[in-house]
Amino acid sequence: MPGPLIRESVATLRGTSVAVGAQDAWYEDGEYTGEDAPSLLAEIGCTDVMVGHADRRARGETDELIAKKVAGVHRSGMKPLICIGEAEHLSTREAAEHAVRQLDSATRELADTVALRVMYEPAWTVGAAAAAPDHVAAVCAELRQRFADRGATLTILYGGGVVSGTYTDLIAAGADIGGMGLGRVTKDRELLADVLCEIQETAP
């Protein structure tokens, strides 16, 4: 949720099962001009924070800073949603290795056994077609296998080029995902309704 809309969204959604999250947070409390401290976001009702989105990586956020933000959000009691994904179209094997490296780096300051929430969003799919279902399924499977060895549990969302039918295709291909990251879909009420109904009807 964009920062200016957080308080209103929290008030509107109070009493429902819908959580409100921020699009970013700084990694520690204090007076950092232009940055939102984790404790402030938690105080106004945020329960989740997106960290490491491709847009922010493209503007210079480093793996080191992303790891600090993930740890800071976790310490605040909120849940980080860690964004990973290749910037350019890679082979499935290369994409899987890239995703593993990104998630490993982002969680370097967390305990191995922590429950992780991840959004796999290949940047090259944003505003274009979704990645091939088999590609997504293979990347998700590799992430689960590699982090199971650390004792971590993963909830994985898929984002990028999502339209009606994307979720159904991913589930049919065996992608073990717990939901979707919806971007431009939310700007079209009819499309959003179609996608939400599809997820509700198709979810395992």
Order of alpha helices (4+ residues) and beta strands (2+ residues): alpha-beta-alpha-beta-alpha-alpha-beta-alpha-beta-alpha-beta-alpha-beta-alpha
